[in-house]
Amino acid sequence: MDAVMKELFTTDIGLLALFTLGFMIAMGLFLWYRLSKNAHQKQ
């Protein structure tokens, strides 16, 4: 497990994967917020 964490935080591909996961989570939260806000406005 230690080697996996080292590779995730130190290699280029690991950092890219970490950034991609973070971006996907942030985009999902943003879309959820916008869609729920619009759904409540239309009622």
N, C-alpha and C positions, 0 to 999 in steps of 0.2 A: 504494500500500500504506500510505503514511503517513496518508492521509486516512481510510482504513478503520479503522486503529488509533485515530486521534483520535476518530472517531465512536463506536467501540466503548466507549472508556473515559470519554467525556465526556457523551454524551447519555443521557437517561433510558431510551430503548428499547435502547440498546447495553448499558447496565448491567443491565437486566432480562434481556436475552439471555445475558449473561455469567453472571449468577446462576443462570438456568435450566439452562445447560449444567453449571455446577459442581454444582448440586443433583442433576441426573440422574446424573452420574458418581459422586457420593458415595452416592446411593441404590443404584446398581448394585453398588458395592463392598460396601456394607452387606449387601445381599441375597445376594451371592456368599459372603460370610463366614458368614452365618447358615445358608445352605443347605448349604454344605460342612461346617460344624460338625455340623449335624443328620445329614447323610449318614454321617459317620464315627462318630457316636454309635450309630446303629442297628445297625451291624455287630457 
